[in-house]
Amino acid sequence: MISIALATYNGELFLKEQMESLINQTITEYEIVICDDNSTDSTYKILLEYKSKYSFVKVFRNERNLGFKKNFEKIIGLCSGNYIAFCDQDDIWTSDHLEILLETIENNYFVGANSELIDQSGNRLDLSLMNTKKQTYIPSSAEYKKTLCYSNIFQGACSMGRTEFLKKCLPIPENVKYHDWWFALIASMDDKIVYSKNVVLFYRQHENNVTRNNKFNLVKKISDYLFNKGCKKKLREQWVINKTMLMEYEKKFFSQDSVSDAIKFYDSCLSGDIKSIILHFFTNYKLMFLAEKESFIFIFRLINYILCSHGGRR
């Protein structure tokens, strides 16, 4: 049996549409395990309505807000299926969502699939998640160990894992931002991960998306590290001088160039005061930072521009 793990929080706007897609799957052997993170709107009331109608819908509620990552950790312990498929409250599943994931996983630990973007009203945007990440092919099993260090194509709401494997991955480290990336990375260590380019989800884009609201803020993260970890005064002063310029350039020089290009630049150009700051940050935050391809590439492109603006390499 498959357990659908749905984490909810103040999701009344789109929840019913998602729930309808969950109860209309092409396979029949599954349960829906929902843990509400102490919502303040009508989310919990909506969930109880579905629980009263369908015996395979199980609803739990946190006494205090845990956050989406810890909430998913809790749900894993409440699931009774051999597989756990992760689910968000504001998307829409295709009717064959579970069927495709189950057929694809075979003897692997973790499986992911593609999604198609829709707007807030549910209109299709003719763009898939693979397109947005410029993913042109499905990596081989052995390649995931390398690619997952820089880019995560395993969207949580399109993924499923063996329950026994997922429980062994817990607890998720504090400095790991997303549960889906963590599970995918661990599965890749044993070459037990697979991906399907089939679309199994309509991924809603709106202003309240968790991942959008938690967008990685590079300047803030570096500032927090330098001023909260007892770094030398000279290093802090160097950062203050460059901080304003970094914030200005952040909007202009975001790049989707390849990781290999960024690494080549790092090897050949990075030096001086900025190097000291970035290396300090990388040393202490490398696990969290590697999960963010966009920020990883951006910093190298940004440094490249700064160096060129100030007379090239130092």
C-alpha positions in Angstrom: 0.0 0.0 0.0 1.0 3.6 -0.6 0.6 6.4 2.0 0.1 9.9 0.7 1.7 12.3 3.2 0.0 15.7 3.0 1.3 18.6 5.1 -1.1 21.5 5.5 -1.0 25.0 6.9 -3.6 27.8 6.2 -4.3 26.2 2.8 -8.1 26.7 2.6 -7.9 28.5 -0.8 -6.7 25.5 -2.9 -7.1 22.5 -0.5 -10.5 21.2 -1.8 -9.2 21.0 -5.4 -6.1 19.1 -4.3 -8.1 16.7 -2.1 -10.4 15.9 -5.0 -7.4 15.0 -7.2 -6.1 12.7 -4.4 -9.3 10.7 -3.9 -9.5 10.1 -7.7 -6.3 8.1 -8.3 -6.3 5.2 -10.8 -5.0 2.8 -8.1 -7.1 2.0 -5.1 -4.6 0.6 -2.5 -3.6 3.8 -0.7 -4.3 6.0 2.3 -4.1 9.8 2.8 -2.3 10.8 6.0 -2.7 14.5 6.7 -1.0 16.5 9.5 -2.2 20.1 9.8 0.4 22.4 11.2 -1.9 24.3 13.6 -3.7 26.3 10.8 -5.7 29.4 11.8 -8.1 29.4 8.8 -10.7 26.8 7.8 -8.1 24.2 6.6 -8.6 21.8 9.5 -12.4 22.0 9.2 -12.1 21.1 5.5 -9.9 18.1 6.3 -12.4 16.8 8.9 -15.1 17.0 6.2 -13.1 14.7 4.0 -12.2 12.4 6.9 -15.9 11.9 7.6 -16.6 10.9 4.0 -13.6 8.6 3.3 -12.3 6.0 5.6 -8.8 6.1 4.0 -8.3 9.8 5.0 -6.6 10.1 8.3 -6.2 13.6 9.9 -3.9 14.8 12.6 -3.2 18.2 14.0 -0.1 19.7 15.7 -0.6 21.6 18.9 2.0 24.1 17.8 3.4 25.1 14.4 6.4 22.9 13.5 7.2 24.2 10.0 6.8 22.2 6.8 10.1 20.2 7.2 9.4 19.0 10.7 5.8 18.4 9.8 6.8 16.0 7.0 9.1 14.3 9.5 6.2 13.7 11.8 3.9 12.4 9.0 6.4 9.8 8.0 6.0 8.2 11.4 2.2 8.2 11.0 2.2 6.4 7.7 1.5 2.7 7.5 2.2 2.1 3.8 5.2 0.4 2.2 5.8 3.6 0.2 5.2 7.3 1.0 4.3 9.8 -1.6 4.8 13.4 -0.5 2.0 16.0 -1.2 1.5 19.7 -0.9 -1.8 21.4 -0.2 -2.0 23.8 -3.2 -1.2 21.6 -6.3 -3.3 19.3 -8.4 -2.3 15.6 -8.9 -2.9 13.9 -12.2 -5.1 10.8 -11.8 -2.2 8.5 -12.6 0.2 10.2 -10.2 0.6 7.2 -7.9 0.5 4.7 -10.7 3.4 6.3 -12.5 5.6 6.6 -9.4 4.9 3.0 -8.4 5.7 1.7 -11.9 8.9 3.8 -12.0 10.5 3.1 -8.6 11.1 -0.6 -9.2 13.9 -1.6 -6.8 15.0 1.9 -6.0 14.7 3.8 -2.7 13.4 7.1 -4.1 11.6 8.2 -7.3 10.7 11.6 -8.7 8.7 12.9 -11.6 8.0 16.0 -13.7 5.3 18.6 -13.1 3.6 21.2 -15.2 3.2 24.8 -14.0 -0.2 26.4 -13.6 -1.1 29.9 -12.4 -3.1 30.8 -9.3 -6.3 30.2 -11.1 -5.3 26.8 -12.4 -4.5 27.9 -16.0 -1.7 25.9 -17.6 1.5 27.8 -18.4 2.8 25.4 -21.0 6.0 25.0 -18.9 7.3 22.0 -17.0 9.6 22.0 -14.0 12.3 20.3 -16.1 12.1 23.3 -18.5 12.5 25.9 -15.7 15.6 24.1 -14.4 16.9 23.7 -18.0 17.1 20.0 -17.5 17.3 18.5 -21.0 17.8 14.8 -20.1 17.4 12.4 -17.3 20.7 11.7 -15.5 21.9 8.1 -15.1 21.7 6.7 -11.6 25.5 7.2 -11.1 25.2 10.9 -12.1 22.8 11.9 -9.4 25.5 12.0 -6.8 27.1 14.8 -8.7 24.1 16.7 -10.0 22.2 16.7 -6.7 25.1 18.7 -5.1 24.1 21.7 -7.3 20.6 21.2 -8.5 17.5 19.4 -7.2 15.1 18.2 -9.8 13.3 16.1 -7.2 10.3 18.1 -6.3 8.8 16.9 -3.0 5.2 16.9 -4.3 6.2 14.7 -7.2 8.3 12.2 -5.3 7.8 8.9 -3.5 10.1 6.8 -1.3 10.2 3.4 0.4 9.0 3.9 4.0 11.9 1.9 5.4 14.4 4.0 3.6 12.8 7.3 4.5 12.7 6.5 8.2 16.5 5.8 8.1 17.0 9.3 6.7 15.5 10.9 9.8 16.0 13.2 11.5 16.7 15.7 8.7 19.7 17.9 9.6 18.9 21.4 10.7 21.0 23.0 8.0 19.2 21.2 5.2 16.3 23.3 3.9 14.2 20.8 2.0 13.2 17.2 2.8 12.9 16.2 -0.9 16.6 17.2 -1.6 17.8 15.4 1.5 16.0 12.1 0.6 17.2 12.3 -3.0 20.8 12.9 -2.0 20.9 10.0 0.4 19.3 7.6 -2.1 21.8 8.7 -4.7 24.7 7.6 -2.5 23.6 3.9 -3.1 22.6 4.6 -6.7 19.0 3.8 -5.7 17.2 6.7 -7.2 15.2 7.2 -10.4 13.3 9.9 -12.2 10.5 10.0 -14.7 9.9 12.8 -17.2 6.2 12.1 -17.1 4.1 14.9 -15.7 2.2 13.8 -12.5 1.4 17.1 -11.0 0.1 20.6 -11.8 2.4 22.8 -9.8 0.5 26.0 -8.8 2.5 29.3 -8.8 1.2 31.9 -6.3 2.5 34.4 -3.8 2.1 32.0 -0.8 4.3 29.2 -2.0 6.5 27.9 0.8 9.6 27.6 -1.4 9.1 31.0 -2.9 8.6 32.7 0.5 11.8 31.0 1.8 13.9 32.0 -1.2 17.6 31.8 -0.3 19.0 35.3 0.6 22.7 35.1 0.0 23.6 38.5 1.3 21.7 38.0 4.5 23.1 34.5 5.1 26.7 35.7 4.7 26.0 38.7 7.0 24.5 36.6 9.7 27.4 34.2 9.6 30.1 36.9 9.8 28.5 38.8 12.6 27.1 35.9 14.7 30.0 33.5 14.5 32.8 35.6 16.1 34.7 36.3 12.8 37.6 38.7 13.0 36.8 42.4 12.9 38.8 42.9 9.7 36.8 40.3 7.9 33.5 42.0 9.0 34.7 45.4 7.9 35.6 43.9 4.4 32.1 42.5 4.1 30.4 45.8 5.1 32.4 47.6 2.3 31.2 45.0 -0.3 27.7 44.3 1.0 25.9 47.3 -0.6 27.5 46.6 -4.0 26.6 42.9 -3.7 23.0 43.7 -3.0 22.9 46.0 -6.0 24.4 43.5 -8.4 22.2 40.6 -7.1 19.2 41.7 -9.2 21.3 42.3 -12.4 23.6 39.3 -12.6 21.5 36.2 -11.6 22.7 33.5 -14.0 21.7 30.0 -15.0 25.0 29.1 -16.5 26.4 25.7 -16.0 28.0 24.7 -12.7 31.2 23.6 -14.6 31.6 27.2 -15.9 31.2 28.5 -12.3 33.9 26.1 -11.0 36.3 27.1 -13.9 35.8 30.7 -12.9 36.4 29.9 -9.2 39.7 28.1 -10.0 41.0 30.9 -12.2 39.7 34.2 -10.8 38.6 34.1 -7.2 41.1 35.8 -4.9 41.6 38.7 -2.5 39.3 39.9 0.3 36.2 38.6 -1.3 37.7 35.1 -1.5 38.3 35.1 2.2 34.7 36.0 2.9 33.2 33.5 0.6 35.5 30.7 1.7 34.6 31.3 5.3 31.0 31.0 4.4 31.4 27.9 2.3 33.4 26.1 5.0 30.6 26.5 7.6 27.5 26.3 5.5 28.6 24.1 2.6 25.8 21.4 3.0 23.0 24.0 3.1 24.6 26.1 0.4 25.1 23.2 -2.1 21.4 22.6 -2.1 20.9 25.9 -3.8 22.1 25.8 -7.4 20.8 29.3 -8.1 22.7 30.9 -5.3 25.8 28.7 -5.9 26.1 29.9 -9.5 25.1 33.5 -8.7 27.9 34.1 -6.3 30.5 33.1 -8.8 29.0 35.3 -11.6 28.7 38.1 -9.1 32.3 37.9 -8.0 33.3 37.8 -11.7 31.5 41.0 -12.4 33.0 42.7 -9.3 36.5 41.7 -10.2 36.0 43.0 -13.8 34.6 46.2 -12.5 37.6 46.8 -10.4 40.4 46.2 -12.8 40.1 42.4 -13.4 41.8 39.8 -11.3 43.7 40.7 -8.3 
